Amino acid sequence: MSYVFAFITGGLICVIGQVLIDKTKLTPARILTGYVVAGVFISAVGLYEPLVEFASCGATVPLSGFGHLMAQGVKESVDTYGALGILKGPLSAASAGITAAVVLSLIASLISKSKEK
C-alpha cells in the first residue's frame, strides 16, 4: 500500500507543476526553483516530515523533497556549527545527489555529440 501512497503523492506534486506550466506564463526554471523554495518553507513549518512519513519516496524524489533535504541539513548543521552551518548544512545533506548529477552530466557530455547549427 505504501507504493500506492508514494505514487499518488508524487503524481499530485507533478500534476501541480504541469498545471503551472500549462496555465501560467511561468518558465520551467521558475517553477523548479519554486518547488525547491516551497519544500524549504513547508519543511520549516513542520509539514513536510509527516508527508515524507506518509508517502516516502513520493515526497522525497520531487524537487520539493530536495528543498526539504536542504532545510533538514541546515537544521542539523546549525546546532553543530552555529552560523557556519547555514552554508555547510545544505551542501552536506545534498552532497550525494549533487555529486551524482555532476558526474552523470559529465558522462553524458562525453558520450554525446553536439549538433552544429
Buried (B, 14 or more C-beta within 10 A) or exposed (E): EEEEBBEEBBEEBEEBBEEBEEEEEBEEEEBBBBBBEBBBBBBBEEEBBEBBEEBBBBBBBBBBBBBBBBBBBBBBBBEEBEEEBEEBBBEBBBEEEEEEEEEEEEEEEEEEEEEEE
